[in-house]
Amino acid sequence: MKRVELTPVALIEMAERFRALGEPARLGLLEALRDGEHTVSELVFATGQTQANVSRHLAILHGAGLVTRRRSGVYVHYMVADAGVWELCDLVCHRLRLGVDAMRRAVG
């Protein structure tokens, strides 16, 4: 991937996205959205979080540009705005797994 110049505005936007990703509850919501769009009620059921927490975390993810929403009657459906977020999550998980495997080899 080609290196992108990080302007001051880009740095601010990147930091906002990383802050949004820095909460396990929000990562759980993104994981629940991996298979497609869901309503708040469906996300409450899928994650075990309260409706208030799901709504609050979705607002943060939406503000950071990580999820989008569409209204259908009385329901609001949320979906991931850019599937590239899973590439980032998968990369971090892979690196964590490599670290654990290396530690196991070192310990014995």
Buried (B, 14 or more C-beta within 10 A) or exposed (E): EEEEEEEEEEEEBEEBBEEBBEEEBBBBBBEBBEEEBBBBEBBBEBBEBEEEBBBBBBEBBBEBBBBBBEEEEEEBBBEBBEEEBBEEBEEEEEEEEEEEEEEEEEEE
